[in-house]
């Protein structure tokens, strides 16, 4: 998939529910969606349905090849910049 501009990259991230579900954690009320990029890097969008302060909130994490998943927030602007610079030929 070729993303031509930052608006398309942003929409790709917002549409994370179209990505494959990677794992569900019922006790935490979370669903983690994962999209694999051509070089093995993955973007994980974690949605927390039981976050009482911000119901339905999500965070994005980038996992580089050889690294393990540790849920933390990577800003959407940083991911968009990564997609623009590192994946010019498509994802």
N, C-alpha and C positions, 0 to 999 in steps of 0.2 A: 504494500500500500504506500503510495507516495503522498506525503502531506506537503502541500505547496506553500502554505503560509502559516503564520502563528495562530490565526483564527481556526484553521483546520486542525492544528496541533492541540489547541485548547479544547476543541470539540471532541477530538479523539480521547483526551483524558476525561472529559465530562461523561463520555459514553462508556465508562468502564464496566457497566453492567452487561455490556455486549461481549466482554471478554470471558474466557472460561473461568468458572469458579475453581480456585486452587484448593481452598480448604474452608470449612465452616467450623466455628468453635462455639457450640451452643451455650456453654457455661459463661462465656464472655459476651455472647450476643453479637458475634462478629462473623462477617463473610469476607474472604480475601479473594480478589480477582487478580489473575496474573496474565500479563501479555509478554511473550518472549520476543526479543528483538533478534535480528539476524546473527549478531556476534555472541549470543548467549546471555547478554544482559537482559534482565527482566524488570518490568515495572509492575509493582503490586499496589493495587488500590484496596485498602482495608476499610470496610464500612462497619460501624459500630451501631447497632440498633438499640442497645441498652445503655447508651451514654445519656444519663439523665439531664446533664447540663445542655447537651447539644444532640438531641435525638436525630439519628440518621447521618451523623457526621462521618466523614471519611478522611483518611490520610493516604498519601502516596509515598512509596518507598522504592528506591532504585537498588537492585541487587546486581552487582557486577559478577562476571564469571569467577567461580572459585570462592565466592563469599557466601556467608549464610544469612538467612533472613533475620533481621532484627527490626521489629516495627518501630519506625521513627518517621517523622515527617520530612519529606523533601518537598520544597516549594514547587508549585506548578510552574512558576516562571523558570526555575532551574531546570526542570524536566523539559520544558518547551525549548529552552536554549540548547540542552543536550540533543534533543531530537533534530533541531535546526542545524547544528554544527557537525554532529557525528553520524547522522543518518540521512544525508542529502539524497541518497539513491533510493530511499524507501525503508519501510519498517516491515 
